[in-house]
Amino acid sequence: MILPQPEILIVDDDANFRVLLEEYFNKQGFRAAAVSGGEDAINLLSEKEFDVALLDLVMPGMDGYDVMDFINDQELSTHVIVITGYASKQSAVASLRKGVYDFLGKPLDLEELYVSVQNAVGRKRSRDEKEQTKAALIKAYNDMETEIRQQPAELSRKHYKLDNEIKQLNSAETA
């Protein structure tokens, strides 16, 4: 089975950095989309599913925390990797409490980011596969349960039919 290209959303108000990441990940085989702020990120996240969001924390308007809240409130399966030039113990702890997959400070090492993104995609796909398998098992169980419930009725019809045939044979023998 051929897996689709991983979908990655890049959210950063630094245009040069955003373009650099978008080009880099597109060359690495991802389908990257890049936006400059939280509002645009939420609009895209509302329209389509992303495997990973690379998210700056400090941006004008809606910040990265607002985007994380949206992802959590909507129960999206998108893994968030925070990339920030304002890394601190407090921002790392706050981000981790919101469920981010990874927290990286700028300037960053593209190799380290790539590995983190690959791991996040792998984890997301594994979780998605588990959910699909679980859904398929629940459907198979429900189908089997329905079939089992229908069997007594089918057996009853067969019994009635055989009983009538026996009665007809008995009537024919006595006649």
C-alpha positions as CSV (number, residue, x, y, z in Angstrom):
1,M,0.0,0.0,0.0
2,I,1.4,3.4,-1.0
3,L,1.0,6.0,1.7
4,P,0.0,9.5,0.8
5,Q,2.5,12.3,1.2
6,P,2.6,13.6,4.7
7,E,0.7,16.9,5.1
8,I,2.5,19.6,7.0
9,L,1.3,23.0,8.0
10,I,3.9,25.7,8.7
11,V,2.7,28.7,10.8
12,D,5.2,31.5,11.3
13,D,5.1,35.3,10.9
14,D,8.7,35.4,9.6
15,A,8.2,35.2,5.9
16,N,11.8,34.2,5.0
17,F,11.8,31.4,7.6
18,R,8.3,30.2,6.5
19,V,9.3,30.0,2.8
20,L,12.6,28.2,3.7
21,L,10.7,25.5,5.7
22,E,8.0,25.2,3.0
23,E,10.6,24.7,0.3
24,Y,12.6,22.3,2.4
25,F,9.7,20.0,3.3
26,N,8.3,20.0,-0.2
27,K,11.7,18.8,-1.4
28,Q,11.7,16.2,1.3
29,G,8.5,14.7,-0.1
30,F,6.0,16.4,2.1
31,R,3.0,18.4,1.0
32,A,3.7,21.7,2.9
33,A,1.3,24.6,3.3
34,A,2.5,27.8,4.9
35,V,0.6,30.6,6.6
36,S,1.7,33.7,8.4
37,G,-0.6,33.7,11.5
38,G,-3.0,31.9,13.8
39,E,-6.2,33.0,12.0
40,D,-5.0,31.6,8.7
41,A,-3.8,28.4,10.4
42,I,-7.2,27.8,12.0
43,N,-8.9,28.4,8.7
44,L,-6.7,25.8,7.0
45,L,-7.1,23.3,9.9
46,S,-10.9,23.7,9.6
47,E,-10.7,22.8,5.9
48,K,-8.3,19.8,5.8
49,E,-6.4,17.4,8.0
50,F,-2.6,17.8,8.5
51,D,-0.3,15.3,10.0
52,V,1.9,17.9,11.6
53,A,1.8,21.6,12.3
54,L,5.0,23.5,12.8
55,L,3.9,26.3,15.0
56,D,5.6,29.6,16.1
57,L,4.4,30.8,19.5
58,V,4.7,34.5,19.2
59,M,2.8,36.0,16.3
60,P,0.6,39.1,15.8
61,G,-3.1,38.4,16.4
62,M,-3.8,34.9,17.3
63,D,-0.7,33.3,18.8
64,G,0.5,29.7,18.7
65,Y,-1.2,28.9,22.0
66,D,-4.6,29.9,20.4
67,V,-3.9,27.5,17.6
68,M,-3.0,24.8,20.0
69,D,-6.3,25.4,21.9
70,F,-8.2,25.2,18.6
71,I,-6.5,21.9,17.7
72,N,-7.3,20.5,21.2
73,D,-10.9,21.8,21.2
74,Q,-11.6,20.3,17.8
75,E,-9.9,17.1,18.8
76,L,-7.8,17.2,15.7
77,S,-5.2,14.4,15.3
78,T,-2.5,16.9,14.0
79,H,0.7,16.7,16.0
80,V,2.2,20.1,16.9
81,I,5.9,20.9,16.9
82,V,6.6,24.3,18.4
83,I,9.3,26.3,16.8
84,T,10.0,29.5,18.6
85,G,12.6,32.2,19.0
86,Y,11.2,32.9,22.5
87,A,12.0,29.6,24.1
88,S,11.8,29.6,27.9
89,K,11.1,27.0,30.5
90,Q,7.6,28.6,31.0
91,S,6.7,28.5,27.3
92,A,8.0,24.9,27.0
93,V,6.0,23.8,30.0
94,A,2.8,25.6,28.8
95,S,3.2,24.0,25.4
96,L,3.8,20.5,26.7
97,R,0.7,20.9,28.9
98,K,-1.3,21.6,25.7
99,G,0.0,18.4,24.3
100,V,2.6,19.4,21.8
101,Y,4.7,16.7,20.2
102,D,8.0,18.6,20.4
103,F,9.3,22.0,21.4
104,L,12.3,23.4,19.5
105,G,14.0,26.8,19.8
106,K,15.3,29.0,17.0
107,P,17.8,29.0,15.5
108,L,17.1,25.3,14.8
109,D,18.9,22.5,13.1
110,L,16.9,21.3,10.0
111,E,18.1,17.7,10.5
112,E,16.7,17.8,14.1
113,L,13.4,19.3,12.9
114,Y,13.2,16.7,10.0
115,V,13.7,13.8,12.4
116,S,11.1,15.2,14.8
117,V,8.6,15.7,11.9
118,Q,9.2,12.2,10.6
119,N,8.7,10.7,14.1
120,A,5.5,12.8,14.6
121,V,4.2,11.6,11.2
122,G,5.0,8.0,12.1
123,R,3.2,8.3,15.4
124,K,0.2,9.9,13.9
125,R,-0.1,7.3,11.2
126,S,0.3,4.5,13.7
127,R,-2.5,6.0,15.8
128,D,-4.7,6.5,12.7
129,E,-4.1,2.9,11.7
130,K,-5.0,1.6,15.2
131,E,-8.3,3.7,15.1
132,Q,-9.1,2.3,11.6
133,T,-8.4,-1.3,12.8
134,K,-10.5,-0.7,15.9
135,A,-13.4,0.7,13.8
136,A,-13.2,-2.3,11.4
137,L,-13.2,-4.7,14.4
138,I,-16.2,-3.0,15.9
139,K,-18.1,-3.2,12.6
140,A,-17.2,-6.9,12.1
141,Y,-18.4,-7.6,15.7
142,N,-21.6,-5.7,15.2
143,D,-22.2,-7.5,11.8
144,M,-21.6,-10.9,13.4
145,E,-23.9,-10.0,16.3
146,T,-26.6,-9.0,13.9
147,E,-26.1,-12.3,12.0
148,I,-26.3,-14.3,15.2
149,R,-29.5,-12.5,16.2
150,Q,-31.0,-13.4,12.8
151,Q,-30.1,-17.1,13.0
152,P,-32.8,-18.1,15.5
153,A,-35.4,-16.5,13.2
154,E,-34.0,-18.4,10.2
155,L,-33.8,-21.6,12.2
156,S,-37.4,-21.1,13.3
157,R,-38.5,-20.7,9.7
158,K,-36.6,-23.8,8.6
159,H,-38.1,-25.8,11.5
160,Y,-41.6,-24.6,10.6
161,K,-41.0,-25.6,7.0
162,L,-39.6,-29.1,7.9
163,D,-42.5,-29.5,10.4
164,N,-45.0,-28.8,7.7
165,E,-43.3,-31.2,5.3
166,I,-43.3,-34.0,7.9
167,K,-47.0,-33.3,8.6
168,Q,-47.7,-33.5,4.8
169,L,-45.8,-36.7,4.5
170,N,-47.6,-38.2,7.5
171,S,-51.0,-37.0,6.1
172,A,-50.1,-38.6,2.7
173,E,-49.1,-41.9,4.4
174,T,-52.4,-42.1,6.4
175,A,-54.5,-41.3,3.4
